[in-house]
């Protein structure tokens, strides 16, 4: 196998491993949401999280299927290895779909938390719509050119994908800015009492900072190595990290106080902290926005 095929399918194999590994976190976060955190959420929210899980699951399926087709079913067949097979464009579109759904979720969240900041939320909405529209156009072009040379197909889509990635960078990093500025301003002491590791997880994963950084890396890698699949691991990572930022935000809400220690998640890796009953526990709504007149209760016996 020559150098170009090595960078193409070596990177494709790495992307399939990374996709499966990150889906494990998505699965755990989704399970935690539906079992422990979704009881008071509206049906539309539950359907959206379910759709996000299905899209993420299908992305892994088609990514692994594509790599299997190249490296197992057509092992050693140079003509097949140089052709674009349909599971790869489908996996690429599903990753873009996950990012688009994430942007659609964060727009109303940041709109509420920022007290209707039209500039930031409008930027996120516009960037999300434009990048997904370009993704659909590129996907159609890839499907039309199935079984043609991969390098030629990628080269033909170079400029549209660069524009799509610029929009994704703008949208993702606008989400990061919104989460860092307005989420912490609203909840005040979000990071108080957290260990150094927990703080790092919250900033990098829950706030989407790592996803925003990898989106920039993804663009630079694609610009210089677009003839192969070298950029696919970065696309997989950015999409799945953004999805996990949503789930971590939902799962980190304190939704009730019981006579047992309250457990809540910190960080997308599910780091958990036990809150003793002799410590003050804040009552919040499941919408992550405190209602007027909400107050703290320091004595559990006061709860009916």
N, C-alpha and C positions, 0 to 999 in steps of 0.2 A: 504494500500500500504506500503510495507516494505521500509527500509532505502535506499537500493540500487536503487529501482525504483524511490524513491523521488529525489535522486540526479541526476538520469538520466533524468527524464522528467521535473523536476523543472528547471534544467539547459537548457533543450531543449526549454521549453516555454520562458525562459528569452532570449535565443538566437534568437527566432523568433521575439520577441518584439524589440530587439536591431537591428536585421537585417532590419526590416521595418522602424525603426526610422532613421538609417543611410542611407537607400535608399532614404529617403526624401531629404537629403542633396545632394545625387548623382543626383536625378531628377532635383533639382533646379540648380545645377552646369551645368548639361547637357543642360538644357533649356537655361541658360545664354550663354553657348558656342555657340549653334546653332543659336540663335537669334542675339547675339551681337558680337561674337568674331570669327566666322568661315568663314567669307566671303572671305578672302584672303588665306585660308589654302588649301593645295592640297586635292584632292578627297580622296586619301588614308588615310590621317589624319582624315577626316570626317567619313569615313567608320569605321576606328578603334575606334573612340569615340562612334559611334553608336553601334558597336559590344560590346564594354565595357558596355554600358548601358543595352543592351539586356541580357548579361550574369549576370549583377548585379540584374536585374529585375527577371530573372528566378530563381536565387539563393533564393531570398525572397519567391517566389511562392512555390518552393519545400520544403523550410524550414517550412513554415506555413502549407503546405499540410501534411508533415510528422507528425507534432505535432497534427494536427486535427485527423489524422488516429489513433494515439495512444490514445489521451485523450478524444476524442468525439466518434468516430466510434467504438472504442474497449474499451471504459471505463469499468473498472472493470474486464476485461478478462486478467488474469495474464499470460496465455500462449502467447497471442498476444503482451502484453506489454514487454515481455522478448525477443521477436524476432526482428531481424533487418528487417525493411521495406525499400523498394527501394528509396523513396524520400530522405531519409537521406544521403545515399552515393552520390546521384546525387547532392544534395545541397552542400555537402562537396567538390566534384570535381569542381563545378562551382565557389566556393570561391577560390579554388586553381587556376582555369583558370583566374579569375580576377587578381590575384597576378602575374601570368605569363605574361599576357598582359601588366600589369604595368611595369614589368621588361623589357619587349621588347621595351616599349616606352622610358624608361629612359636610356637604353644603348646608342643609337645614340645621345641623348641629352647631356649626360655627356661626351661622346666621343668628341663632338664638343666643349663644354664649357671648358673641361680640356686640350684642344689642343692635342687630341689624346693620352690620357693616357691609354696605353695598359693594364697595370696591373689592374687598378680599373675597367675599362669597361669589360675586359676579365673575372674578378672575378664575376661581376654582371651577365654577360651572362651565364657563366658556372653554377653558383649557380641556376639561374632561370631554365635552361634546366634540370639539374639533379633533382631539387625538383619537377618539373612538371612531369618528366618521372616516378619518384617514386609514385607520386599522381595517375597517370594512372594505374600503376601496383596494387596499393592498392585498387583502385576503382574496378578493374576487380575481385580481390580477394573477396571484399565485395559482389559484385553481385553474384558471384558463391555461396557464403554462405548466401544468403538471407533466411530469416525465421529461421535461426539458432540463438542460444543464443548470445545476444549483447556482453556480457562481454567476452565470449570465442572468438568471432570474433575480438574484439578490442585487446585482449591479443595476438592473433595470428599475428596481424599487428603492434605490439608495436615497434619492432626494425626498420622496414622500415619507419614508421611514425616519429620516433625519428631522423633518418638520414635525412628525408625530412625536418623536422623542423630546424635542424642544418644548412642545405643548405639555407633554407628560411631566417634564422637569418643572415647568412653571406651576402646573396643578399640584403635583405632589409636595413641592416645597412651600407652596402657599398653604396647604393643609398643615404642614409642620409648623409654620409660623402661627397659624390660627390656634392649633392645639397648645403650643408653648405659651402663647400670650394670654389667650382668653380662658382656656381650661384651668390653668393655674390661678388666674386672677379670680375666677368664679369660686373655686374650691379652696383657695387660700393656702392651706398648709398641706398640699398634696404630698410633698416629699418629706415633711417633718417626721422624724422618727424612723425613717427608712435607712437601711444599711447602705454602704457605698455600692455594693453590687446591685441592690434593688433600685437605687437611684439611677445607676447606669442602664439597667434594663428598661426602666420607665422612660428615660429620655431617648434612648436609641430605638426602642421597639414600640412602646405605647404611643409616643409622640410622633413616630414615623420618621425620625431623623435618619436612621440607617437606610430606610427605603429611599428617601430623597437623595442621599449621597450616592447610593448604588445606581440610581437613575441617571445621574451625571456620568458615572463610570461607564454605564451601558451605552450612552451616546458616543463617548470617545472611542470605545472599543468597536462599535459598529462603523464609525467613520473610517477607521483604519484597517478593520478586518471584516468587512461586510461580505467578502466572497465565500466565507465559510460559516459554520455554526458557532464560532468562537464567542459570539455575543449572547447566545441563548441562555446560558446559566445566569447572566445578570438580569435578563428579562424575567426569568422564573422567580428569582429572589425578590425583585422589587414588587412584583404582583402579590406574591404570597405574604411578604412582610406587611404590605398595606392591608391585606385582608385580616391578618392577625392583629394589627393595630385596632381595627374595628372591634373584633371579638374581645380583646383585652380591655378596651374602654367599657364595653357592656358588662363584662364579668367583674370589673373592679368596683361596681356600684354596691353600696351597702343598702340592701332593700328591706331589712327587717331587724328587729331586736328580739331575741328569745332569752329564755333563762339559761341557755347553754352558751358557751363561748362563740362569738361571732367570727366567721371565717370569710376573708375576702382576698381577692387576687391582686398581686402587684407584679406588673411586668408580663410580657407576652409569653414567657416561659412558665407562667403559672406559679410564681413564688408566692407562698401563702403565709399570712401572719395571723396568729391567734390573739384575740383581743380579750383580756380578762374582764370579768363582769364588774370588777371594782374600778375599771377605767371608764371614762366618759365615752359614750358611743353616740355619734351624730345620726339623727333620723334624716334621710333624704328620700326624694321620690325616685322612682325607677326611670324617670326621664333625665336624670342627672342634673336637674334644676330644682333648687329648693323653693318650695312654695312660701308665699308670705306668711309669716307667723310661725314657721317651722322652728323647733327649738330642740335643745339637747336634753337628754334625761340621764342623770347620773345614777339614779337608783332604780333598778329593774322592778322593784316592788310597786313602783308608781304606775306600772303598765297594767291595765285591766286584763 
